[in-house]
Amino acid sequence: MPRGSAKKKTEDTSHQSLESKLWATADKLRGHLDAADYKHVVLGLIFLKYISDRFAQRHAEILAEGDGADPEDRDEYTAEGVFWVPLSGRWDRVQAAAKQPDIGKRIDEAMTEIERENPHLKNILPKGYARPTLDQRRLGELVDLIGTIGLGTAEHQARDTLGRVYEYFLGRFASAEGKRGGEFYTPASVVRTLVTMLAPYKGRIYDPCCGSGGMFVQSEKFIEAHGGKVGDISVYGEESNPNTWKLALMNLAIRGIEADLGPEAADTFHKDLHPDLRADYILANPPFNISDWGGDLLRDDKRWQYGVPPTGNANFAWVQHMVHHLAPYGIAGFVLANGSMSSNTSGEGEIRKNLIEADLVDCMVALPGQLFYSTQIPVCLWFLAKNRDDGKGMAGKELYERTGEVLFIDARNLGFMADRTHRELSDEDIQKIADTYHNWRGDGDGGYADVPGFCKAASLDDIRKNGHVLTPGRYVGAAAKDDDDEPFEEKMARLTKDLSEQLAEGRRLEEEMLKNFRVLGYEL
């Protein structure tokens, strides 16, 4: 094994060990708290550790510079994008009190002080660490263990470790919460698929239902992995759940991602916080099949260019909201329930038809089941692109013209079972899907060709013949079976022999059954 691979494997194992230990310790905290509550307890502590570490690092830099700057001058921190952490909120003070019976009270005070000193964090950080239902001894144990995160002096190393732990916990909490967990967390492999297909390098990225911010985090990782600059993108989002909105802000702060998620949590349909935004990339996992979205109050909304969505299902309201917010050469990739590809109820079929005839539909991907913690409903990925008819897209890059054509990918047979109930897409699966898409669009490393059973580039006429249904299985056909090279005569002789033996065995079993009935006094 190459030395670099061995090192990476050791680092991954080390991360997994730390993450598992943290989870085991955090899990002891539950007591009378459900996952939705102790999620905020744990993630709040991780956030506190991060901003304190970052503050301590800047503090050391100021002392090392030796130019007489005051290490207790707030401006020395805020000018570098570092949160000012008051004395009571610094991790060494918190950890020193870990074994005290009032550790929860001290953490609450630290959170309150940090919010007071940093207006951007006002009403965002979790409190309630002193609540009677929270075991203070175990809380202290968790503080001690979190104190081991962020090993190393490099900022990116500490940030990456804390970020990975934060992301790990989001996933574990989603699993523990089941259906409720899916409201704030989209499985990482699904997010990576969307991001790898959209390849957001430069421009404005928008998620109208951003949950805990996973789309933005994966976009940042993609840009860094491909040698781009995170500063080349602007991030915008909106989230209606106040607690999830806070999670997202903390998640992005740990990653150092500057984002405009609005001044508050808000309902995207009824209080669009970015009304004038036209995004180059939209990534989203809207809640599936929402019936109580208040559509009856929005019948004349300007966003419904392709048809008024039914009041009993918000799927095509989300679709049209995203189309409305796309820039002239913008592209959107999002998750929807499979029903969106074929439903004709309440005018949904007509809306889908209008989107197709407007040449907005770029690609459809059918995903395997069991990917989500929140639902067993099978899901798909939609990709919509504006102005495909002039050979541009992906924020204006020159591409082959794909007007009047849609790429269908059937990925239902991909993935592996990560545990007894959840499936994941491997890195190879994600790359296979993304490469197929980029090769078809003309910005990949290879040429495109239809693969029976997996992908098909279908014309608008093909789609019209199928009643404007967008289910990939209708277009990709069956996978070609490998030729086993067995001569026809030999194969027929073998199959005939096998069939003869099976028929003989069937007759023997039938005679045995009749005999048993006769013993019981019955004749058939």
C-alpha positions as CSV (number, residue, x, y, z in Angstrom):
1,M,0.0,0.0,0.0
2,P,1.4,3.5,-0.9
3,R,2.6,5.5,2.1
4,G,0.0,8.2,1.5
5,S,-2.8,5.7,1.5
6,A,-1.6,4.1,4.7
7,K,-1.5,7.6,6.3
8,K,-5.0,8.4,5.1
9,K,-6.3,5.1,6.4
10,T,-4.7,5.8,9.8
11,E,-6.2,9.3,9.9
12,D,-9.7,7.9,8.9
13,T,-9.4,5.2,11.7
14,S,-8.4,7.9,14.2
15,H,-11.4,10.1,13.2
16,Q,-13.7,7.1,13.5
17,S,-12.4,6.2,16.9
18,L,-12.8,9.7,18.2
19,E,-16.3,10.1,16.7
20,S,-17.4,6.7,18.1
21,K,-16.1,7.6,21.5
22,L,-17.8,10.9,21.4
23,W,-21.1,9.4,20.3
24,A,-20.9,6.7,23.1
25,T,-20.3,9.4,25.7
26,A,-23.0,11.7,24.3
27,D,-25.5,8.9,24.1
28,K,-25.2,8.5,27.9
29,L,-26.6,12.0,28.3
30,R,-30.0,11.0,27.0
31,G,-31.7,10.0,30.2
32,H,-35.1,11.7,29.8
33,L,-34.0,13.7,26.7
34,D,-34.9,12.6,23.3
35,A,-32.5,12.8,20.3
36,A,-34.0,16.1,19.2
37,D,-33.1,17.8,22.5
38,Y,-29.7,16.3,23.3
39,K,-28.6,16.9,19.7
40,H,-28.5,20.6,20.6
41,V,-26.6,19.9,23.8
42,V,-23.8,18.1,22.0
43,L,-23.6,20.2,18.9
44,G,-23.6,23.4,21.0
45,L,-20.5,22.1,22.9
46,I,-18.7,21.3,19.7
47,F,-19.4,24.8,18.4
48,L,-18.2,26.3,21.7
49,K,-15.0,24.3,21.4
50,Y,-14.4,25.5,17.8
51,I,-14.8,29.2,18.4
52,S,-12.7,29.0,21.5
53,D,-9.9,27.1,19.7
54,R,-10.0,29.6,16.9
55,F,-9.9,32.5,19.4
56,A,-6.9,30.9,21.3
57,Q,-5.0,30.4,18.0
58,R,-5.5,34.1,17.1
59,H,-4.5,35.0,20.7
60,A,-1.2,33.1,20.2
61,E,-0.6,34.8,16.8
62,I,-1.0,38.3,18.3
63,L,1.5,37.5,21.1
64,A,4.0,36.0,18.6
65,E,3.8,39.0,16.3
66,G,5.4,41.1,19.1
67,D,4.3,44.4,17.7
68,G,2.7,45.6,20.9
69,A,-0.9,44.7,19.9
70,D,-3.2,44.0,22.8
71,P,-4.3,40.3,22.8
72,E,-7.5,41.4,24.6
73,D,-8.4,43.9,21.9
74,R,-11.7,42.8,20.3
75,D,-10.7,44.4,16.9
76,E,-7.7,42.2,16.6
77,Y,-10.1,39.2,16.3
78,T,-13.1,40.5,14.4
79,A,-10.8,42.0,11.7
80,E,-9.6,38.4,11.0
81,G,-13.2,37.0,11.0
82,V,-12.7,35.4,14.4
83,F,-15.4,35.5,17.0
84,W,-14.6,37.4,20.2
85,V,-14.8,35.0,23.1
86,P,-15.1,36.5,26.6
87,L,-13.2,35.0,29.5
88,S,-16.1,32.9,30.8
89,G,-16.6,31.3,27.3
90,R,-13.0,30.2,26.7
91,W,-12.7,26.4,26.6
92,D,-9.9,26.1,29.2
93,R,-12.2,27.8,31.7
94,V,-15.2,25.6,30.8
95,Q,-13.1,22.4,30.9
96,A,-11.5,23.3,34.2
97,A,-15.0,23.2,35.7
98,A,-16.0,20.0,34.0
99,K,-16.2,18.0,37.3
100,Q,-18.1,20.7,39.2
101,P,-21.8,20.1,40.0
102,D,-22.7,23.4,38.4
103,I,-21.0,22.8,35.0
104,G,-24.3,23.2,33.2
105,K,-24.9,26.6,34.7
106,R,-21.4,27.7,33.7
107,I,-21.9,26.6,30.1
108,D,-25.2,28.4,29.9
109,E,-23.5,31.6,31.2
110,A,-20.7,31.1,28.6
111,M,-23.2,30.8,25.8
112,T,-25.1,33.9,26.9
113,E,-21.9,35.9,27.2
114,I,-20.7,34.9,23.7
115,E,-24.0,35.9,22.2
116,R,-23.8,39.2,24.0
117,E,-20.4,39.9,22.6
118,N,-21.1,38.7,19.1
119,P,-24.4,40.1,17.7
120,H,-24.3,37.6,14.7
121,L,-24.8,34.8,17.2
122,K,-27.7,36.4,19.2
123,N,-30.4,33.8,20.0
124,I,-28.5,31.1,18.1
125,L,-26.5,29.2,20.6
126,P,-28.3,26.5,22.7
127,K,-28.9,26.9,26.4
128,G,-30.5,24.7,29.1
129,Y,-27.3,22.8,30.1
130,A,-28.3,23.3,33.8
131,R,-31.7,21.6,33.3
132,P,-32.6,18.9,35.9
133,T,-33.0,16.2,33.3
134,L,-29.4,16.6,32.1
135,D,-27.0,14.5,34.1
136,Q,-24.3,16.9,35.2
137,R,-21.6,14.3,35.8
138,R,-22.0,12.9,32.3
139,L,-22.1,16.4,30.9
140,G,-18.7,17.0,32.5
141,E,-17.4,13.7,30.9
142,L,-18.5,14.9,27.5
143,V,-16.8,18.3,28.1
144,D,-13.6,16.5,28.9
145,L,-13.8,14.3,25.8
146,I,-14.7,17.2,23.4
147,G,-11.6,18.8,24.8
148,T,-9.5,16.3,22.9
149,I,-10.9,17.4,19.5
150,G,-8.9,19.8,17.4
151,L,-5.6,18.2,17.9
152,G,-2.8,20.0,16.0
153,T,-2.0,23.6,15.6
154,A,-3.1,24.2,12.0
155,E,-6.4,26.0,11.7
156,H,-7.6,23.9,8.8
157,Q,-6.8,20.7,10.7
158,A,-8.8,21.7,13.8
159,R,-11.6,23.0,11.6
160,D,-11.7,19.8,9.6
161,T,-11.7,17.6,12.7
162,L,-14.5,19.6,14.3
163,G,-16.4,19.8,11.1
164,R,-16.2,16.0,10.5
165,V,-17.4,15.4,14.1
166,Y,-20.2,17.8,13.6
167,E,-21.3,16.2,10.4
168,Y,-21.0,12.7,11.9
169,F,-23.2,13.7,14.8
170,L,-25.8,15.3,12.5
171,G,-26.0,11.9,10.7
172,R,-26.3,9.9,13.9
173,F,-28.9,12.2,15.3
174,A,-30.9,11.9,12.1
175,S,-30.8,8.1,12.3
176,A,-31.8,8.2,16.0
177,E,-34.7,10.6,15.3
178,G,-36.0,8.6,12.4
179,K,-38.6,10.5,10.4
180,R,-38.1,13.8,12.3
181,G,-34.3,13.6,11.6
182,G,-34.9,13.9,7.9
183,E,-36.2,17.4,8.4
184,F,-32.7,18.7,9.1
185,Y,-30.4,16.2,7.4
186,T,-29.9,14.9,3.9
187,P,-27.7,11.8,3.7
188,A,-24.2,12.8,2.8
189,S,-23.9,10.5,-0.3
190,V,-27.1,12.1,-1.8
191,V,-25.6,15.5,-1.2
192,R,-22.3,14.5,-2.7
193,T,-24.1,13.2,-5.8
194,L,-25.9,16.5,-6.3
195,V,-22.7,18.6,-5.7
196,T,-20.5,16.4,-8.0
197,M,-23.0,16.6,-10.8
198,L,-23.5,20.4,-10.5
199,A,-19.8,21.1,-9.9
200,P,-20.3,24.6,-8.3
201,Y,-17.0,26.4,-8.7
202,K,-18.0,30.1,-9.0
203,G,-21.1,32.1,-8.5
204,R,-24.2,32.1,-6.3
205,I,-25.4,29.0,-4.6
206,Y,-28.9,28.8,-3.1
207,D,-30.8,26.3,-1.1
208,P,-34.4,27.3,-0.3
209,C,-34.8,24.7,2.4
210,C,-31.3,24.4,3.7
211,G,-31.7,22.2,6.8
212,S,-28.5,22.1,8.7
213,G,-26.5,23.4,5.7
214,G,-25.1,20.1,4.3
215,M,-25.4,21.3,0.6
216,F,-23.1,24.2,1.4
217,V,-20.6,22.2,3.3
218,Q,-20.3,19.6,0.5
219,S,-20.0,22.4,-2.1
220,E,-17.1,23.9,-0.1
221,K,-15.4,20.4,0.0
222,F,-15.9,20.0,-3.7
223,I,-14.3,23.4,-4.5
224,E,-11.3,22.7,-2.3
225,A,-10.8,19.2,-3.6
226,H,-10.7,20.5,-7.2
227,G,-8.3,23.4,-6.5
228,G,-10.9,26.2,-6.5
229,K,-11.3,29.1,-4.1
230,V,-14.2,29.0,-1.6
231,G,-14.3,32.8,-1.8
232,D,-15.4,32.5,-5.4
233,I,-18.9,31.5,-4.3
234,S,-21.7,33.3,-2.5
235,V,-24.0,31.2,-0.3
236,Y,-27.7,31.9,0.2
237,G,-30.3,29.8,2.1
238,E,-33.5,29.7,3.9
239,E,-34.9,27.4,6.6
240,S,-38.3,27.5,8.3
241,N,-37.5,25.5,11.4
242,P,-35.9,27.9,14.0
243,N,-33.8,25.1,15.7
244,T,-32.6,23.8,12.4
245,W,-31.8,27.3,11.2
246,K,-29.5,27.7,14.2
247,L,-27.9,24.3,13.5
248,A,-27.1,25.5,10.0
249,L,-25.5,28.7,11.2
250,M,-23.3,26.9,13.7
251,N,-22.4,24.2,11.1
252,L,-21.3,26.9,8.6
253,A,-19.5,28.9,11.2
254,I,-17.4,25.8,12.1
255,R,-16.5,25.5,8.4
256,G,-15.7,29.2,8.1
257,I,-18.4,29.5,5.4
258,E,-20.0,32.9,5.2
259,A,-23.6,32.5,4.2
260,D,-26.7,34.7,4.1
261,L,-29.5,32.6,5.6
262,G,-31.6,35.6,6.3
263,P,-32.1,37.4,9.7
264,E,-34.5,34.6,10.9
265,A,-36.1,31.3,10.2
266,A,-38.9,31.8,7.7
267,D,-41.3,29.9,5.4
268,T,-39.8,30.0,1.9
269,F,-43.2,30.1,0.2
270,H,-44.8,32.8,2.3
271,K,-41.8,34.9,3.3
272,D,-39.1,34.6,0.6
273,L,-36.0,36.1,2.2
274,H,-34.1,36.4,-1.1
275,P,-36.8,37.7,-3.5
276,D,-34.3,39.3,-6.0
277,L,-31.8,36.5,-5.9
278,R,-31.0,34.8,-9.2
279,A,-28.7,31.9,-8.4
280,D,-26.2,30.1,-10.7
281,Y,-26.6,26.9,-8.7
282,I,-29.5,25.6,-6.7
283,L,-29.2,22.5,-4.6
284,A,-32.1,21.4,-2.4
285,N,-33.9,18.5,-0.7
286,P,-37.4,19.9,-0.2
287,P,-39.7,18.1,2.2
288,F,-41.6,15.4,0.2
289,N,-45.3,15.6,-0.6
290,I,-46.1,18.4,1.9
291,S,-49.9,18.9,2.0
292,D,-50.2,21.8,4.5
293,W,-48.0,24.4,2.8
294,G,-50.6,27.1,2.6
295,G,-51.0,26.9,-1.2
296,D,-54.6,28.2,-1.1
297,L,-53.1,31.6,-0.1
298,L,-50.8,31.7,-3.1
299,R,-53.0,30.9,-6.0
300,D,-51.9,34.0,-8.0
301,D,-48.2,33.9,-7.1
302,K,-45.8,35.1,-9.8
303,R,-43.6,32.0,-9.3
304,W,-46.2,29.7,-10.9
305,Q,-45.2,30.2,-14.5
306,Y,-45.8,26.7,-15.5
307,G,-49.1,26.0,-13.7
308,V,-50.6,26.5,-10.3
309,P,-49.5,23.8,-8.0
310,P,-52.1,21.8,-6.1
311,T,-52.9,22.9,-2.5
312,G,-52.5,19.3,-1.4
313,N,-48.9,18.8,-2.5
314,A,-46.0,21.3,-2.5
315,N,-43.7,19.3,-4.8
316,F,-44.2,21.4,-7.9
317,A,-44.4,24.6,-5.8
318,W,-40.8,23.8,-4.8
319,V,-39.8,23.1,-8.4
320,Q,-41.2,26.4,-9.7
321,H,-39.8,28.4,-6.8
322,M,-36.4,27.1,-7.8
323,V,-36.9,27.9,-11.5
324,H,-38.0,31.4,-10.5
325,H,-34.7,31.9,-8.7
326,L,-32.4,30.6,-11.4
327,A,-30.0,33.0,-13.2
328,P,-30.2,33.1,-17.0
329,Y,-27.7,30.2,-17.3
330,G,-28.4,28.7,-13.9
331,I,-28.9,25.0,-13.1
332,A,-30.8,23.4,-10.3
333,G,-30.4,19.9,-8.8
334,F,-32.8,18.7,-6.2
335,V,-34.4,15.6,-4.6
336,L,-38.1,14.8,-5.0
337,A,-40.3,11.8,-4.4
338,N,-40.6,9.4,-7.4
339,G,-44.3,10.3,-7.8
340,S,-43.2,13.7,-9.2
341,M,-41.9,12.0,-12.3
342,S,-45.3,10.5,-13.3
343,S,-48.1,11.9,-11.3
344,N,-51.0,13.4,-13.2
345,T,-53.3,14.3,-10.3
346,S,-54.4,17.9,-9.5
347,G,-52.6,19.4,-12.5
348,E,-49.2,18.1,-11.7
349,G,-48.9,16.3,-15.0
350,E,-49.6,19.5,-16.9
351,I,-47.0,21.4,-14.9
352,R,-44.4,18.7,-15.6
353,K,-45.4,18.8,-19.3
354,N,-44.9,22.6,-19.4
355,L,-41.5,22.3,-17.8
356,I,-40.4,19.7,-20.4
357,E,-41.8,21.6,-23.3
358,A,-40.0,24.7,-22.1
359,D,-36.8,22.6,-22.4
360,L,-35.9,23.1,-18.8
361,V,-35.5,19.5,-17.8
362,D,-31.8,18.5,-18.2
363,C,-31.4,15.1,-16.4
364,M,-33.4,12.7,-14.3
365,V,-31.8,10.2,-11.9
366,A,-33.6,7.3,-10.2
367,L,-32.0,6.5,-6.9
368,P,-31.9,3.3,-4.9
369,G,-34.2,2.8,-1.9
370,Q,-33.3,3.1,1.8
371,L,-31.0,6.1,1.4
372,F,-33.0,8.3,3.7
373,Y,-33.4,8.2,7.5
374,S,-36.7,10.0,7.3
375,T,-38.7,8.0,4.7
376,Q,-38.8,4.8,2.7
377,I,-40.5,6.6,-0.1
378,P,-38.3,6.0,-3.3
379,V,-36.7,9.3,-4.5
380,C,-35.2,10.7,-7.6
381,L,-32.9,13.6,-8.6
382,W,-34.2,16.4,-10.9
383,F,-31.8,18.7,-12.8
384,L,-33.2,21.7,-14.5
385,A,-31.2,24.2,-16.6
386,K,-32.1,27.5,-18.2
387,N,-31.3,28.5,-21.8
388,R,-29.9,25.1,-22.9
389,D,-30.6,26.0,-26.5
390,D,-27.4,28.1,-26.9
391,G,-24.9,25.5,-25.7
392,K,-24.3,27.2,-22.4
393,G,-25.0,26.2,-18.8
394,M,-23.3,25.6,-15.5
395,A,-23.0,29.3,-14.8
396,G,-22.3,30.1,-18.5
397,K,-19.7,27.5,-19.4
398,E,-19.6,26.5,-23.1
399,L,-21.1,23.1,-23.6
400,Y,-22.5,21.0,-26.4
401,E,-26.1,21.9,-27.3
402,R,-28.5,19.5,-25.6
403,T,-31.7,21.3,-26.5
404,G,-34.7,19.0,-27.0
405,E,-33.0,16.1,-25.2
406,V,-33.1,14.8,-21.6
407,L,-30.6,12.4,-20.0
408,F,-32.1,9.6,-18.0
409,I,-30.0,7.6,-15.5
410,D,-31.3,4.6,-13.6
411,A,-29.1,4.2,-10.5
412,R,-31.5,2.0,-8.6
413,N,-29.1,-0.9,-8.6
414,L,-26.2,1.1,-7.2
415,G,-25.2,1.5,-3.6
416,F,-24.4,-0.7,-0.6
417,M,-26.1,-1.4,2.8
418,A,-24.2,0.7,5.3
419,D,-26.1,-1.0,8.1
420,R,-29.3,-3.1,8.5
421,T,-31.7,-0.3,7.4
422,H,-29.7,2.3,5.5
423,R,-28.1,2.2,2.0
424,E,-25.4,4.6,0.8
425,L,-23.9,5.4,-2.6
426,S,-20.1,4.7,-2.7
427,D,-17.6,7.2,-4.1
428,E,-17.4,5.0,-7.2
429,D,-21.2,5.1,-7.6
430,I,-21.3,8.8,-7.3
431,Q,-18.5,9.3,-9.8
432,K,-20.2,6.9,-12.3
433,I,-23.4,8.9,-12.2
434,A,-21.6,12.3,-12.4
435,D,-19.2,11.2,-15.2
436,T,-22.2,10.0,-17.3
437,Y,-23.9,13.4,-16.8
438,H,-20.8,15.5,-17.6
439,N,-19.8,13.4,-20.6
440,W,-23.3,13.9,-22.0
441,R,-23.2,17.6,-21.3
442,G,-19.8,17.8,-23.0
443,D,-17.7,19.0,-20.0
444,G,-16.5,15.6,-19.0
445,D,-13.3,13.7,-19.8
446,G,-14.9,11.2,-22.1
447,G,-17.5,10.8,-24.8
448,Y,-21.1,9.8,-24.1
449,A,-22.9,6.7,-25.2
450,D,-26.2,5.2,-24.1
451,V,-25.8,2.1,-21.8
452,P,-28.8,-0.2,-21.8
453,G,-30.3,-0.5,-18.3
454,F,-28.3,2.5,-17.0
455,C,-28.5,5.6,-19.1
456,K,-30.3,7.0,-22.2
457,A,-30.4,10.3,-23.9
458,A,-34.1,10.7,-25.0
459,S,-35.5,13.3,-27.4
460,L,-38.6,15.4,-26.6
461,D,-40.5,13.3,-29.1
462,D,-39.6,10.1,-27.1
463,I,-40.9,11.8,-23.9
464,R,-44.1,13.0,-25.6
465,K,-44.8,9.4,-26.7
466,N,-44.5,8.4,-23.0
467,G,-47.1,11.0,-21.9
468,H,-44.4,13.4,-20.5
469,V,-43.5,10.8,-17.8
470,L,-39.9,11.2,-16.6
471,T,-39.3,7.9,-15.0
472,P,-35.8,6.7,-16.2
473,G,-36.9,3.0,-16.3
474,R,-39.2,3.8,-19.2
475,Y,-36.3,5.0,-21.3
476,V,-33.0,3.1,-20.4
477,G,-34.4,-0.3,-21.3
478,A,-32.9,-3.6,-19.9
479,A,-29.2,-4.2,-19.3
480,A,-27.5,-6.3,-22.0
481,K,-26.7,-9.7,-20.7
482,D,-23.1,-11.0,-21.1
483,D,-22.7,-13.7,-23.7
484,D,-21.3,-16.8,-22.0
485,D,-19.7,-18.0,-25.2
486,E,-21.3,-21.5,-24.8
487,P,-22.1,-23.1,-28.2
488,F,-25.8,-23.3,-28.9
489,E,-25.9,-27.1,-29.3
490,E,-24.1,-27.7,-26.0
491,K,-26.2,-25.2,-24.2
492,M,-29.5,-26.8,-25.5
493,A,-28.2,-30.3,-24.5
494,R,-27.3,-29.1,-21.0
495,L,-30.6,-27.2,-20.5
496,T,-32.6,-30.2,-21.9
497,K,-30.9,-32.5,-19.5
498,D,-31.5,-30.2,-16.6
499,L,-35.2,-29.9,-17.5
500,S,-35.6,-33.7,-17.8
501,E,-34.1,-34.1,-14.3
502,Q,-36.4,-31.5,-12.9
503,L,-39.5,-33.0,-14.4
504,A,-38.6,-36.4,-13.1
505,E,-38.1,-35.0,-9.6
506,G,-41.5,-33.2,-9.9
507,R,-43.2,-36.5,-10.8
508,R,-41.5,-38.2,-7.8
509,L,-42.7,-35.6,-5.4
510,E,-46.2,-35.7,-6.9
511,E,-46.3,-39.5,-6.3
512,E,-45.0,-39.1,-2.8
513,M,-47.7,-36.6,-2.0
514,L,-50.5,-38.8,-3.5
515,K,-49.2,-41.7,-1.4
516,N,-49.4,-39.6,1.8
517,F,-53.0,-38.7,1.0
518,R,-54.0,-42.3,0.5
519,V,-52.5,-43.2,3.9
520,L,-54.8,-40.6,5.4
521,G,-57.8,-42.2,3.5
522,Y,-58.1,-39.7,0.7
523,E,-57.9,-40.4,-3.0
524,L,-57.2,-37.7,-5.5
